[in-house]
Amino acid sequence: MSLEQIIARCLEVGINCLAVADHNTIAGALKLKEIAPFPIIIGEEILTLGGEIIGLFLSQEIPSKLSIEETVAQIKAQDGLVCIPHPYDRLRLSVFRDQVFEDIMPEVDIIEAFNARSLSPGSSTRAWQLAQKYGKLVSAGSDAHTPSEIGNACVEMPEFNDKDEFLASLAKGKISGSKSNPTVHFASTWTRLKKHLS
């Protein structure tokens, strides 16, 4: 997606704040923050040696393929927030296993309770249960890889100015959304293939 496509789609569907968490980079989020007419939360979906984790409110990129503990430590060193994405989507190879949740949960701030791209039956219910078990805040992610997916999941919440206000607002948030059409996964696969072939 181009930055202009992202902005246009957000304006079209009424999104007035966007968390951008590209895979293993914050470059696009930083560029988008410079030109977007609404607030951008700088994030990164980081592939660790044990699964994927999202850092929010980042100022520096975190390298992939570190241990889970080192990745979490680097997020916290930036005063960022740790979010577990799609925790029970068993169709992804990049999800954590239950013991990992036990080990890192003291450092986790947010659990993604609804992911619009998740194809695993019951994954949202289990994610909610995980958040309740540990008393964690919940969020939602469209996990958009194409413009039409932006807004498939969102959290309606009071406005905020910084990370601490964000957490307070998220606690009052209301998750809404719908599952993406499963065919969006073919678009992502095709894009990856084109990158490898070029």
KOLVOLO-671545 format. One line per 4 residues: number of its first residue (from 0); their letters; for each residue x, y, z of N, C-alpha, C. Coordinates in nm, 3 decimals, decimal comma. Example, Ala and Ser with C-alpha at 12.3 -4.5 7.8 and 13.67 -1.06 7.14 Angstrom:
<atoms>
0) as) 1,319/-0,569/0,780/1,230/-0,450/0,780/1,320/-0,330/0,780 ~ 1,285/-0,225/0,708/1,367/-0,106/0,714/1,290/0,003/0,787
</atoms>
This chain:
<atoms>
0) msle) 0,084/-0,119/0,000/0,000/0,000/0,000/0,087/0,124/0,000 ~ 0,048/0,223/-0,076/0,118/0,351/-0,068/0,065/0,429/0,052 ~ 0,144/0,524/0,098/0,101/0,607/0,211/-0,026/0,683/0,176 ~ -0,035/0,729/0,053/-0,153/0,804/0,010/-0,278/0,716/0,010
4) qiia) -0,262/0,590/-0,029/-0,376/0,497/-0,025/-0,425/0,475/0,118 ~ -0,331/0,464/0,210/-0,367/0,442/0,351/-0,444/0,560/0,405 ~ -0,394/0,681/0,379/-0,461/0,801/0,427/-0,601/0,813/0,367 ~ -0,612/0,791/0,236/-0,742/0,802/0,169/-0,842/0,703/0,226
8) rcle) -0,798/0,581/0,251/-0,889/0,480/0,305/-0,934/0,517/0,447 ~ -0,841/0,565/0,529/-0,877/0,605/0,665/-0,981/0,717/0,663 ~ -0,961/0,816/0,578/-1,057/0,926/0,568/-1,192/0,878/0,517 ~ -1,188/0,781/0,426/-1,312/0,727/0,368/-1,396/0,656/0,474
12) vgin) -1,333/0,581/0,563/-1,409/0,502/0,661/-1,417/0,569/0,798 ~ -1,361/0,689/0,811/-1,375/0,764/0,936/-1,276/0,729/1,045 ~ -1,159/0,680/1,008/-1,056/0,651/1,108/-0,977/0,778/1,134 ~ -0,966/0,819/1,261/-0,894/0,944/1,291/-0,770/0,922/1,377
16) clav) -0,727/0,798/1,387/-0,599/0,764/1,451/-0,565/0,622/1,407 ~ -0,437/0,601/1,372/-0,400/0,471/1,317/-0,270/0,422/1,380 ~ -0,271/0,298/1,425/-0,148/0,233/1,470/-0,092/0,154/1,352 ~ 0,031/0,186/1,312/0,094/0,119/1,199/0,202/0,026/1,253
20) adhn) 0,187/-0,103/1,224/0,283/-0,203/1,274/0,325/-0,293/1,158 ~ 0,412/-0,238/1,072/0,466/-0,319/0,963/0,551/-0,432/1,020 ~ 0,577/-0,532/0,938/0,661/-0,643/0,980/0,808/-0,601/0,983 ~ 0,865/-0,600/1,102/1,009/-0,582/1,122/1,066/-0,449/1,071
24) tiag) 0,983/-0,345/1,069/1,031/-0,212/1,032/0,935/-0,105/1,084 ~ 0,990/0,014/1,111/0,905/0,128/1,146/0,916/0,238/1,040 ~ 0,990/0,211/0,933/1,016/0,314/0,832/0,888/0,372/0,773 ~ 0,795/0,286/0,734/0,669/0,334/0,676/0,586/0,414/0,774
28) alkl) 0,583/0,368/0,898/0,506/0,439/1,001/0,562/0,579/1,024 ~ 0,694/0,591/1,026/0,756/0,722/1,046/0,724/0,816/0,931 ~ 0,728/0,764/0,808/0,695/0,847/0,691/0,548/0,888/0,694 ~ 0,462/0,793/0,731/0,318/0,823/0,735/0,288/0,929/0,840
32) keia) 0,358/0,923/0,952/0,335/1,020/1,059/0,365/1,163/1,013 ~ 0,459/1,176/0,920/0,496/1,308/0,870/0,388/1,372/0,783 ~ 0,308/1,289/0,715/0,213/1,345/0,618/0,066/1,323/0,652 ~ 0,036/1,234/0,745/-0,105/1,202/0,775/-0,173/1,318/0,846
36) pfpi) -0,299/1,344/0,814/-0,374/1,452/0,880/-0,438/1,408/1,012 ~ -0,392/1,296/1,066/-0,443/1,244/1,193/-0,326/1,175/1,264 ~ -0,339/1,149/1,395/-0,228/1,089/1,469/-0,194/0,948/1,422 ~ -0,063/0,919/1,421/-0,012/0,787/1,386/0,067/0,733/1,505
40) iige) 0,034/0,613/1,548/0,110/0,544/1,652/0,216/0,459/1,582 ~ 0,342/0,483/1,617/0,451/0,409/1,555/0,462/0,272/1,621 ~ 0,443/0,169/1,540/0,451/0,033/1,591/0,536/-0,054/1,499 ~ 0,557/-0,176/1,543/0,632/-0,274/1,464/0,587/-0,414/1,506
44) eilt) 0,556/-0,496/1,409/0,525/-0,637/1,436/0,656/-0,714/1,418 ~ 0,711/-0,760/1,527/0,848/-0,811/1,529/0,846/-0,964/1,537 ~ 0,915/-1,027/1,445/0,928/-1,173/1,448/1,042/-1,209/1,543 ~ 1,008/-1,270/1,655/1,109/-1,316/1,750/1,141/-1,463/1,723
48) lgge) 1,230/-1,518/1,798/1,262/-1,661/1,782/1,147/-1,750/1,828 ~ 1,050/-1,691/1,899/0,940/-1,772/1,949/0,803/-1,736/1,895 ~ 0,796/-1,633/1,813/0,667/-1,588/1,761/0,668/-1,438/1,737 ~ 0,553/-1,384/1,698/0,544/-1,241/1,669/0,494/-1,163/1,789
52) iigl) 0,546/-1,042/1,803/0,502/-0,953/1,910/0,499/-0,812/1,852 ~ 0,408/-0,729/1,901/0,397/-0,592/1,852/0,448/-0,496/1,959 ~ 0,531/-0,403/1,917/0,570/-0,291/2,001/0,498/-0,166/1,952 ~ 0,441/-0,089/2,043/0,372/0,035/2,009/0,440/0,152/2,078
56) flsq) 0,425/0,271/2,019/0,488/0,393/2,069/0,640/0,379/2,067 ~ 0,690/0,328/1,956/0,834/0,308/1,940/0,899/0,431/1,880 ~ 1,027/0,446/1,906/1,106/0,554/1,845/1,219/0,497/1,761 ~ 1,253/0,370/1,784/1,359/0,306/1,708/1,316/0,165/1,666
60) eips) 1,365/0,125/1,550/1,334/-0,008/1,499/1,401/-0,115/1,583 ~ 1,331/-0,226/1,602/1,384/-0,338/1,678/1,411/-0,453/1,580 ~ 1,531/-0,509/1,583/1,562/-0,616/1,486/1,479/-0,742/1,511 ~ 1,459/-0,817/1,405/1,386/-0,943/1,417/1,480/-1,054/1,462
64) klsi) 1,421/-1,169/1,494/1,492/-1,292/1,528/1,578/-1,281/1,653 ~ 1,534/-1,195/1,746/1,592/-1,197/1,880/1,506/-1,290/1,966 ~ 1,551/-1,318/2,086/1,466/-1,396/2,177/1,345/-1,311/2,214 ~ 1,241/-1,380/2,259/1,121/-1,309/2,301/1,156/-1,211/2,414
68) eetv) 1,235/-1,258/2,510/1,270/-1,175/2,626/1,349/-1,052/2,585 ~ 1,444/-1,067/2,492/1,523/-0,954/2,446/1,437/-0,855/2,368 ~ 1,345/-0,905/2,288/1,256/-0,818/2,212/1,169/-0,736/2,306 ~ 1,110/-0,802/2,404/1,028/-0,731/2,503/1,111/-0,627/2,577
72) aqik) 1,233/-0,663/2,614/1,321/-0,570/2,684/1,350/-0,447/2,599 ~ 1,369/-0,466/2,468/1,397/-0,352/2,381/1,275/-0,263/2,364 ~ 1,156/-0,322/2,360/1,033/-0,241/2,355/1,022/-0,156/2,481 ~ 1,042/-0,220/2,595/1,029/-0,149/2,723/1,138/-0,043/2,740
76) aqdg) 1,258/-0,068/2,685/1,367/0,029/2,695/1,332/0,158/2,622 ~ 1,241/0,151/2,525/1,194/0,270/2,453/1,069/0,328/2,517 ~ 1,031/0,274/2,632/0,906/0,315/2,697/0,785/0,284/2,609 ~ 0,798/0,174/2,532/0,690/0,132/2,446/0,596/0,035/2,514
80) lvci) 0,491/0,000/2,442/0,392/-0,095/2,492/0,407/-0,228/2,420 ~ 0,388/-0,337/2,493/0,397/-0,472/2,439/0,257/-0,526/2,415 ~ 0,232/-0,566/2,290/0,102/-0,621/2,252/0,123/-0,758/2,189 ~ 0,041/-0,854/2,230/0,045/-0,988/2,169/-0,061/-0,993/2,059
84) phpy) -0,017/-1,006/1,931/-0,115/-1,014/1,823/-0,162/-1,157/1,798 ~ -0,286/-1,168/1,752/-0,346/-1,297/1,713/-0,293/-1,415/1,795 ~ -0,313/-1,415/1,928/-0,247/-1,515/2,013/-0,287/-1,660/1,988 ~ -0,405/-1,684/1,935/-0,447/-1,823/1,918/-0,482/-1,858/1,774
88) drlr) -0,424/-1,785/1,680/-0,446/-1,818/1,539/-0,351/-1,931/1,502 ~ -0,398/-2,052/1,514/-0,314/-2,170/1,495/-0,276/-2,193/1,348 ~ -0,335/-2,115/1,257/-0,299/-2,129/1,116/-0,177/-2,045/1,081 ~ -0,125/-1,971/1,178/-0,002/-1,895/1,157/0,111/-1,968/1,228
92) lsvf) 0,226/-1,970/1,166/0,342/-2,033/1,228/0,406/-1,942/1,332 ~ 0,363/-1,816/1,334/0,432/-1,716/1,415/0,362/-1,687/1,548 ~ 0,276/-1,776/1,595/0,208/-1,752/1,722/0,286/-1,815/1,837 ~ 0,268/-1,755/1,955/0,333/-1,807/2,075/0,261/-1,933/2,123
96) rdqv) 0,330/-2,009/2,203/0,269/-2,124/2,270/0,239/-2,085/2,415 ~ 0,154/-2,162/2,482/0,101/-2,123/2,612/0,209/-2,092/2,716 ~ 0,316/-2,168/2,719/0,420/-2,144/2,818/0,483/-2,007/2,802 ~ 0,492/-1,960/2,677/0,549/-1,827/2,652/0,462/-1,720/2,716
100) fedi) 0,329/-1,736/2,708/0,240/-1,640/2,771/0,271/-1,629/2,920 ~ 0,288/-1,742/2,984/0,319/-1,744/3,127/0,448/-1,667/3,156 ~ 0,548/-1,687/3,070/0,679/-1,629/3,095/0,684/-1,478/3,076 ~ 0,615/-1,427/2,974/0,628/-1,284/2,943/0,510/-1,199/2,991
104) mpev) 0,405/-1,261/3,042/0,284/-1,187/3,074/0,305/-1,068/3,169 ~ 0,397/-1,074/3,265/0,417/-0,955/3,348/0,457/-0,830/3,270 ~ 0,518/-0,849/3,152/0,562/-0,735/3,070/0,461/-0,696/2,962 ~ 0,356/-0,776/2,943/0,259/-0,750/2,838/0,160/-0,643/2,883
108) diie) 0,130/-0,550/2,792/0,034/-0,443/2,820/-0,102/-0,471/2,758 ~ -0,101/-0,530/2,638/-0,224/-0,542/2,559/-0,228/-0,678/2,491 ~ -0,348/-0,734/2,481/-0,369/-0,857/2,404/-0,470/-0,826/2,293 ~ -0,434/-0,863/2,172/-0,525/-0,842/2,059/-0,635/-0,947/2,067
112) afna) -0,754/-0,903/2,106/-0,864/-0,996/2,127/-0,944/-1,023/2,000 ~ -0,927/-0,935/1,901/-0,994/-0,958/1,772/-0,899/-0,920/1,660 ~ -0,876/-1,014/1,569/-0,793/-0,991/1,452/-0,876/-1,025/1,330 ~ -0,895/-0,926/1,243/-0,985/-0,945/1,129/-0,936/-1,051/1,031
116) rsls) -0,807/-1,080/1,032/-0,752/-1,178/0,938/-0,743/-1,318/0,996 ~ -0,774/-1,335/1,121/-0,760/-1,466/1,184/-0,864/-1,563/1,129 ~ -0,815/-1,678/1,087/-0,904/-1,780/1,031/-0,934/-1,893/1,130 ~ -0,867/-1,894/1,243/-0,885/-2,004/1,339/-1,016/-1,989/1,415
120) pgss) -1,102/-2,091/1,410/-1,227/-2,086/1,484/-1,200/-2,073/1,634 ~ -1,271/-1,984/1,700/-1,258/-1,969/1,844/-1,138/-1,891/1,892 ~ -1,057/-1,839/1,798/-0,935/-1,770/1,841/-0,966/-1,642/1,919 ~ -1,070/-1,569/1,878/-1,105/-1,446/1,949/-1,153/-1,476/2,091
124) traw) -1,235/-1,579/2,105/-1,285/-1,616/2,238/-1,169/-1,652/2,331 ~ -1,075/-1,728/2,280/-0,960/-1,768/2,363/-0,872/-1,649/2,396 ~ -0,859/-1,554/2,303/-0,780/-1,434/2,329/-0,845/-1,349/2,439 ~ -0,976/-1,335/2,434/-1,048/-1,264/2,541/-1,024/-1,333/2,675
128) qlaq) -1,033/-1,463/2,675/-1,014/-1,538/2,800/-0,873/-1,520/2,855 ~ -0,775/-1,516/2,765/-0,636/-1,494/2,806/-0,622/-1,356/2,872 ~ -0,683/-1,254/2,810/-0,676/-1,119/2,866/-0,743/-1,112/3,003 ~ -0,856/-1,179/3,015/-0,926/-1,178/3,144/-0,846/-1,251/3,251
132) kygk) -0,784/-1,361/3,212/-0,705/-1,439/3,308/-0,594/-1,355/3,371 ~ -0,529/-1,272/3,288/-0,415/-1,195/3,336/-0,448/-1,048/3,364 ~ -0,573/-1,010/3,345/-0,613/-0,872/3,371/-0,549/-0,772/3,276 ~ -0,542/-0,808/3,148/-0,478/-0,722/3,048/-0,581/-0,647/2,964
136) lvsa) -0,540/-0,531/2,913/-0,624/-0,456/2,820/-0,634/-0,531/2,688 ~ -0,743/-0,506/2,616/-0,763/-0,573/2,488/-0,770/-0,470/2,376 ~ -0,732/-0,516/2,257/-0,740/-0,431/2,139/-0,788/-0,515/2,021 ~ -0,799/-0,448/1,905/-0,837/-0,516/1,782/-0,745/-0,471/1,672
140) gsda) -0,724/-0,559/1,573/-0,640/-0,523/1,461/-0,702/-0,567/1,330 ~ -0,704/-0,477/1,233/-0,750/-0,517/1,100/-0,644/-0,602/1,032 ~ -0,517/-0,587/1,077/-0,406/-0,663/1,018/-0,403/-0,639/0,867 ~ -0,432/-0,516/0,827/-0,453/-0,483/0,686/-0,324/-0,492/0,606
144) htps) -0,332/-0,567/0,497/-0,222/-0,574/0,400/-0,264/-0,511/0,267 ~ -0,392/-0,476/0,255/-0,446/-0,408/0,138/-0,536/-0,294/0,185 ~ -0,554/-0,189/0,102/-0,634/-0,075/0,147/-0,775/-0,110/0,191 ~ -0,840/-0,202/0,120/-0,979/-0,235/0,153/-0,994/-0,300/0,290
148) eign) -0,885/-0,352/0,346/-0,893/-0,416/0,477/-0,884/-0,316/0,593 ~ -0,835/-0,197/0,565/-0,822/-0,096/0,671/-0,960/-0,065/0,728 ~ -0,975/-0,076/0,857/-1,102/-0,049/0,921/-1,188/-0,172/0,943 ~ -1,140/-0,289/0,899/-1,216/-0,411/0,925/-1,226/-0,440/1,075
152) acve) -1,132/-0,389/1,151/-1,139/-0,397/1,297/-1,091/-0,263/1,352 ~ -1,155/-0,217/1,457/-1,112/-0,092/1,517/-1,156/-0,087/1,663 ~ -1,102/0,010/1,733/-1,141/0,034/1,872/-1,189/0,179/1,882 ~ -1,313/0,197/1,920/-1,364/0,332/1,946/-1,328/0,367/2,089
156) mpef) -1,254/0,477/2,106/-1,203/0,512/2,239/-1,187/0,663/2,249 ~ -1,185/0,716/2,371/-1,165/0,860/2,387/-1,031/0,904/2,332 ~ -1,024/1,030/2,293/-0,899/1,083/2,240/-0,790/1,082/2,348 ~ -0,665/1,081/2,303/-0,552/1,074/2,395/-0,436/1,152/2,336
160) ndkd) -0,339/1,187/2,419/-0,225/1,266/2,373/-0,092/1,194/2,386 ~ -0,087/1,090/2,467/0,040/1,020/2,486/0,013/0,875/2,524 ~ 0,120/0,803/2,552/0,109/0,659/2,579/0,023/0,631/2,702 ~ 0,043/0,707/2,809/-0,033/0,681/2,932/-0,181/0,711/2,912
164) efla) -0,212/0,820/2,841/-0,352/0,851/2,812/-0,411/0,746/2,718 ~ -0,328/0,694/2,629/-0,375/0,587/2,539/-0,422/0,467/2,619 ~ -0,345/0,425/2,717/-0,383/0,309/2,799/-0,514/0,335/2,873 ~ -0,528/0,455/2,927/-0,652/0,489/2,999/-0,770/0,490/2,903
168) slak) -0,749/0,540/2,782/-0,857/0,543/2,683/-0,891/0,404/2,633 ~ -0,788/0,321/2,614/-0,812/0,184/2,567/-0,897/0,106/2,667 ~ -0,878/0,134/2,793/-0,958/0,067/2,897/-1,106/0,097/2,883 ~ -1,137/0,210/2,818/-1,278/0,249/2,795/-1,322/0,217/2,653
172) gkis) -1,235/0,154/2,576/-1,261/0,133/2,434/-1,366/0,028/2,405 ~ -1,423/0,041/2,287/-1,524/-0,054/2,239/-1,475/-0,113/2,107 ~ -1,453/-0,244/2,106/-1,404/-0,312/1,987/-1,520/-0,340/1,891 ~ -1,495/-0,313/1,764/-1,594/-0,349/1,662/-1,519/-0,395/1,538
176) gsks) -1,592/-0,465/1,452/-1,528/-0,509/1,328/-1,589/-0,636/1,275 ~ -1,535/-0,679/1,162/-1,581/-0,802/1,099/-1,461/-0,871/1,035 ~ -1,474/-0,998/1,013/-1,365/-1,076/0,955/-1,341/-1,035/0,810 ~ -1,215/-1,031/0,772/-1,180/-1,006/0,633/-1,217/-1,126/0,548
180) nptv) -1,242/-1,102/0,421/-1,266/-1,210/0,328/-1,140/-1,297/0,322 ~ -1,152/-1,427/0,337/-1,033/-1,515/0,338/-0,944/-1,500/0,215 ~ -1,000/-1,452/0,105/-0,919/-1,438/-0,017/-0,809/-1,333/-0,002 ~ -0,815/-1,247/0,101/-0,708/-1,147/0,119/-0,574/-1,215/0,143
184) hfas) -0,576/-1,337/0,195/-0,450/-1,407/0,219/-0,379/-1,442/0,088 ~ -0,456/-1,463/-0,019/-0,394/-1,490/-0,149/-0,318/-1,367/-0,200 ~ -0,377/-1,248/-0,176/-0,310/-1,125/-0,218/-0,177/-1,109/-0,146 ~ -0,175/-1,139/-0,016/-0,050/-1,129/0,060/0,054/-1,228/0,010
188) twtr) 0,010/-1,351/-0,017/0,103/-1,453/-0,066/0,160/-1,414/-0,201 ~ 0,075/-1,361/-0,289/0,120/-1,319/-0,421/0,222/-1,206/-0,410 ~ 0,198/-1,111/-0,321/0,291/-1,000/-0,301/0,427/-1,051/-0,254 ~ 0,427/-1,146/-0,160/0,553/-1,203/-0,111/0,628/-1,275/-0,222
192) lkkh) 0,554/-1,350/-0,305/0,617/-1,422/-0,416/0,681/-1,324/-0,515 ~ 0,612/-1,215/-0,545/0,665/-1,116/-0,638/0,794/-1,054/-0,585 ~ 0,799/-1,031/-0,454/0,920/-0,974/-0,394/1,037/-1,070/-0,407 ~ 1,011/-1,199/-0,385/1,118/-1,298/-0,394/1,166/-1,320/-0,537
196) ls) 1,076/-1,303/-0,631/1,109/-1,327/-0,771/1,176/-1,207/-0,836 ~ 1,157/-1,088/-0,779/1,212/-0,968/-0,843/1,354/-0,940/-0,796
</atoms>
